[in-house]
Amino acid sequence: MDTIHLSPGPAAAQAFRLGIIASAVGGLAGIATLYWLDVLTPVFAGYALVLLFPVYLVFAATALSVWLGYNKDAKALRPVYRQKDSSGRSE
């Protein structure tokens, strides 16, 4: 029996955008709170902002994309063919 695969719609795109914004605000608030409480030194706070925060956002985006159905597997791939013009050259 064939399974039905629906592509994510505009609600999923809006949820993804909201999730990324919430993740970014939460991550920045967490770093700021730890710096304010003197848990982080200024050097490590800068390290967290420049190197760790982008990695955190990539993981958040990955988790959101899987949860919202944006993930694709090898079955979703299709071969790509170039159209040949009348002279036999591919474009």
Number of C-alpha atoms within 10 A of each C-alpha: 3 4 5 6 8 7 10 13 11 9 10 17 14 11 14 20 14 12 17 17 13 13 16 17 12 12 17 15 12 12 20 15 13 14 16 11 10 10 12 16 13 11 9 13 17 15 12 18 16 11 11 12 17 13 13 15 16 12 12 17 17 14 14 19 19 11 12 17 14 15 13 10 6 6 6 8 8 7 4 6 7 8 10 10 9 7 6 8 9 10 7
